[in-house]
Amino acid sequence: MESLGGLEVASDEVLEVDRVTIGRGTDQHVVLSDIRVTLAHAEIRLQPGGGYRIECQGPNPVWLNGSPVQGAALGVGDIVDLGRFRVVVGNPEPGIDLLLTIEERVSAREAQGSRRGLYLMSLEQAGLGRRRWAWALVALVLGLLLLLPVALRFGPSAVAGPSVDALWQAGPSSGAHAGFIAECSRCHQAPFIPVGNAACLDCHRDQPHHSSRPELLALPGLAEARCGSCHGEHNGRDGLVARKPTLCTDCHARPGERFAEANLEPAARFDDAHPDFSFNLPAWKDNEAHRVELTRATVQREEPHLLFPHDLHLAAAGIASPEGKRVMACADCHVPAGEGFQPLRMQDQCASCHRLEFDTDAPARELPHGMPQQVSAIIRGHFARLALAGEVKDPAAPAIVRLLRRPGEVLAPAQAQAALAWADERAALAIADVFERRVCGSCHVVTATPGDADAPYRIDAPALTQRYLTGARFDHAAHRTEDCSRCHEAKASKTSADLLLPGIDNCRGCHADQSSSTRVGTTCVDCHGFHMAGSMGTPVPRKVPAP
């Protein structure tokens, strides 16, 4: 080995170990101070059948007799090279099992010998140190990208235009603002000042707020919020949409700490820290429907004032119709339209099977739908006309009603009175049949009003819900590959009062937080919107006690 003075020195060391470790680490038996040698490079062990073997402890090989190997048997005379060191297996003396001679092929001082005698000059000695280069580059960047654009934009010979503004752009604009990307002053109303809310509201003045309650909007957390803190421009075409869950959970994970007045349930993660869904359901007062917000824990049924058995209409064997057996599916009535469905209408979904005829002798004559106040008058007028015209086919009708009359023939007062008496009796039977049993009563809630001769029955108008979720959106189009029964148990529902909406556990079967590797990663804004008209932007009645 080489000493500090450059003289060659040698030393002997005897080890009593079952294996010899070689490496750069100070815990090795043979320490080789060369960066090309790993901390624990190789081991030499005694083989069961006798002899020794060298094994590398990592991917770096050793050079055995001039060839790289990961492991090999060792014999007397073998040469192992590691970096600038050479290990030679010698012929051991009596009492010694293994003799290793270790020498430096090229010393650290000799490795630098090729540069001895040359005049070396560093950058510092030449006056070109790294610090000076760094400051020179900083000055160049400031001059080209800051001072020059400022001078061109605001100097005496100002030249405004896209060529100058392009130097300031931090990245590609969003798709919503691409139409005026060259007009920086539309948003950046003052140099070196972040875009304020006033610049955003110049265009988005009708944007709904996050709450319809003024006392909440006045709280510092919302009143002092800046649009740009969530919506970052120059982040790509779709970068303006804030999708980071933390933008929502920073407040909603512990809403009581910052917005106690809101009385919100905490929502930190969809997987296991999110409240169950709330629904916008009809409630009735004085025969008028109004909407209330109810949770699954407080209500399991709704009151649509419509009698509709889903199980009957979705029977696998089909349902009787005027054209024969018809097998129906959910899509026959529920037609997707955007995030919801088209309104259900009698003429579109029901009229093909549920016809509004009231006289078997005149099947083509049907009643108007949605006008119960006129039904009684229409039925009475129909039978009165038949009675006065004659030729009624009902064998139980009086003779005067069944007779064929000549055009213009006028009945005697007694005959006319008998004919109209039959018409009144027949109309009363038909009205009761229509309202109570066969037509209206099949689908609607009908209430008798004996004191009103003109309208003896009242039909409560259905309150069909088009949007059930109060604070979220749901797009059926994105789930069109799933069968409806995966979420809605309509095939087992015998009444329209059943709340056929799934709970949050049903959604968790497919959806989870973004970090999930087994389910669909879902963020807050996939279902909720900060500026949602109709939920967060429009007043919603407060929760009412369970009925």
FENMOJO-V463410 format. One record per residue. SS is DSSP state (2 for helix, 1 for strand, 0 for the rest). Layout:
[[SS] [SS]]
This chain:
[[0] [1] [0] [0] [0] [0] [0] [1] [0] [0] [0] [0] [0] [0] [0] [0] [0] [0] [1] [1] [1] [1] [1] [0] [0] [0] [0] [0] [0] [1] [1] [0] [0] [0] [0] [0] [0] [0] [0] [0] [0] [1] [1] [1] [1] [1] [0] [0] [0] [0] [0] [1] [1] [1] [1] [1] [0] [0] [0] [0] [0] [1] [1] [1] [0] [0] [1] [1] [1] [0] [1] [1] [1] [1] [0] [0] [0] [0] [1] [1] [1] [1] [0] [0] [1] [1] [1] [1] [1] [1] [0] [0] [0] [0] [0] [0] [0] [0] [1] [1] [1] [1] [1] [1] [0] [0] [0] [2] [2] [2] [2] [0] [2] [2] [2] [0] [0] [0] [0] [0] [0] [0] [0] [0] [0] [0] [0] [0] [0] [2] [2] [2] [2] [2] [2] [2] [2] [2] [2] [2] [2] [2] [2] [2] [2] [2] [2] [2] [2] [2] [2] [2] [2] [2] [0] [0] [0] [0] [0] [0] [0] [2] [2] [2] [2] [0] [0] [0] [0] [0] [0] [0] [0] [0] [2] [2] [2] [2] [2] [2] [0] [0] [0] [2] [2] [2] [0] [0] [0] [0] [0] [0] [0] [0] [0] [0] [2] [2] [2] [2] [2] [0] [0] [0] [0] [0] [0] [0] [0] [0] [0] [0] [0] [2] [2] [2] [2] [0] [0] [2] [2] [2] [2] [0] [0] [0] [2] [2] [2] [0] [0] [0] [0] [0] [0] [0] [0] [0] [0] [0] [0] [0] [0] [0] [0] [2] [2] [2] [2] [2] [2] [2] [0] [0] [2] [2] [2] [2] [0] [2] [2] [2] [0] [0] [0] [0] [0] [0] [1] [0] [0] [0] [1] [0] [0] [0] [0] [1] [1] [1] [1] [1] [1] [1] [1] [0] [0] [1] [1] [1] [1] [1] [1] [1] [1] [0] [0] [0] [0] [0] [1] [0] [0] [0] [0] [1] [0] [0] [0] [2] [2] [2] [2] [0] [0] [0] [0] [0] [1] [1] [1] [0] [0] [1] [1] [1] [0] [0] [0] [2] [2] [2] [0] [0] [0] [1] [1] [0] [0] [1] [1] [0] [0] [0] [0] [2] [2] [2] [2] [2] [0] [0] [0] [0] [0] [0] [1] [0] [0] [2] [2] [2] [0] [0] [0] [1] [0] [0] [0] [0] [0] [2] [2] [2] [2] [2] [2] [2] [2] [2] [2] [2] [2] [2] [2] [2] [2] [2] [2] [1] [0] [0] [0] [0] [0] [0] [0] [0] [2] [2] [2] [2] [0] [1] [0] [0] [0] [0] [0] [0] [0] [0] [2] [2] [2] [2] [2] [2] [2] [2] [2] [2] [2] [2] [2] [2] [2] [2] [2] [2] [2] [2] [2] [2] [2] [2] [2] [2] [0] [2] [2] [2] [2] [1] [0] [1] [1] [1] [0] [0] [0] [0] [0] [0] [0] [0] [1] [1] [1] [0] [0] [0] [0] [0] [0] [0] [0] [0] [1] [0] [0] [0] [0] [0] [0] [2] [2] [2] [2] [0] [0] [0] [0] [2] [2] [2] [0] [0] [0] [2] [2] [2] [0] [0] [0] [0] [0] [1] [0] [0] [0] [0] [0] [2] [2] [2] [2] [2] [0] [0] [1] [1] [0] [0] [0] [0] [0] [0] [0] [1] [1] [0] [0] [2] [2] [2] [0] [0] [0] [0] [0] [0] [0] [0] [0] [0] [0] [0] [0] [0] [0] [0] [0] [0] [0] [0] [0]]
